[in-house]
Amino acid sequence: MTVSSPTEAPADLVQVFRRHVGKMFLVFALVFAAVFAYYFVAKRLYTSEARIFIRLGRETVGLDPTATTNQVIAVQDARENEVNSVQQLILSRTVAEEVVDAIGVDAILESSPEGGILSRLNGLVPVTPDNPRDAAILKFQKRLRVQSAERSSVITMTYQGASAELSSNVLAAVLASARKTHLRINRIDGSDVFFAEQCEQWKREVSRLEEARCIFKNASGVSSFAQQRELQLNHIATLKIALLENEAQVQSAEAKLAKQESVLSAEPEHLVITKVSDMPNTAAQGMRQQLYSVQLKEAELLAKYTPENVLVKQVRQELGEANRALKQVTPLTQVTEGMNQVRQELRAAMLNQKTTVAGLKAKSDALRSEVALTESEMKTLNEQEPRVEQLTNELELAQASYRSYYLKHEQARIDRALSNGSISNLNILQPPSGSRIPTWPQPLPTLALGLVLGLVASVVAAMTAEYRRPVEQSATRLPAPLSSHRPAHAPTNGTTIRY
């Protein structure tokens, strides 16, 4: 048994590498040559890159017309959600199917028309279902990479293909399909047709209500109930004022007529016209005539004023003075009798007054009839107004609904036109690149990998060869017999004993 310290292990490992340096070099050369050969025979892949910018557009801040038919609740949606939604849309199978159908299954699979060895083996012994389209979709999804930077509205897409033209065409198809799908999912199908039907329906309803209101107004003969009511009220007020004034005139005329009848009843039908004694006395007749005039004047004043009026009192005072003066006049001796002219005048005035009173009463009756007729028309107007207001309210509601649906129909039409014109908020920031420098396999990483694999394989080969060395070679290196005495300076810790 021999004892060795841990510091002897690197020396032993170096001895192992020295003994098997030929094998290590051979294994390293084979592995490195295999990797180098793979680099030259491997299929070259070309990467195309495209970027899209998601700007604020109608898909972000606008609502579909069908979403605003009822009460609208504000929903806060972060821009990150929109970016993630677009990213998931690009990665969807719908886009993958459209791209595969647009580019072609054979172009995506990068296979020849007659097929390769795996295709022939799969045809002889089918291990997987023979569906090239699904295989092309899976291959497309594996090679497509979609990434978005944090707090950014830019999405980066990359695709690796067998040629630069293929990769660029695939990304172009992805962009076209993504924009088309994004427009489709942000628009509700059939909304423009729905709003067009609603517009036409409410347009017919507005026409019907307008015709019904026009017919009712023509039948009632009123165009504006508010103006007509104001005119009727003013007319009624004018008639009532005229009626009151006429009633006052009737009362005045009747009072005057009554006074005339009273005076007429007091007047004799015949009067002494001439009474001659010694000499004619004309003063008495003049005074009597003046007395009659004063009496008539008193009657007229009493018809207009009360007995306490100053004018009436003055007239009565003159009447008293005239009576006293008349009493002092001595009667005439010669008397001539004749018709009382005052009575005749009073009778004529009374007849005229009766005519005036009858005319005023007839006017009052006419005014009362006109007031009653106007009030009846006012009542009919009040009864007709609710129906007109009902038709007007229904018409206003129908017009409001028609305007609302017309605006939504116009918005839906604009959305449809924008969609048909492929106008979207997905803008191409960077079109698909067409670099002809292959991105796989890369020379430096591949050679570095071959170098690392060769070193590891050579070390493993040396250790394996050392482990499988013949037993007789190791037997010649048996340890010396054990000594009965341990050396004075033998290590006590960290020793290795070999047999």
ABEGO torsion letter per residue (X at the ends): XBBBBAAAAAAAAAAAAAAAAAAAAAAAAAAAAAAAAAAAABBBBBBBBBBBBBBBBAAAABBBAAAAABBBBBBBBBAAAAAAAAAAAAABAAAAAAAAAAAEAAAAAGBBAAEBAAAAAAAABBABBBBAAAAAAAAAAAABBBBBBBGBABBBBBBBBABAAAAAAAAAAAAAAAAAAAAAAABBBGAAAAAAAAAAAAAAAAAAAAAAAAAAAAAAGBABAAAAAAAAAAAAAAAAAAAAAAAAAAAAAAAAAAAAAAAAAABBABBBABBBBABBBAAAAAAAAAAAAAAAAAAAAAAABBAABAAAAAAAAAAAAAAAAAAABBBBABBBBBBBAAAAAAAAAAAAAAAAAAAAAAAAAAAAAAAAAAAAAAAAAAAAAAAAAAAAAAAAAAAAAAAAAAAAAAAAAAAAAAAAAGBBABBBABBBBABABBAOBBAAAAAAAAAAAAAAAAAAAAAAAAAABBAAAAAAABBBBBBABBBAABBABGBBBBX
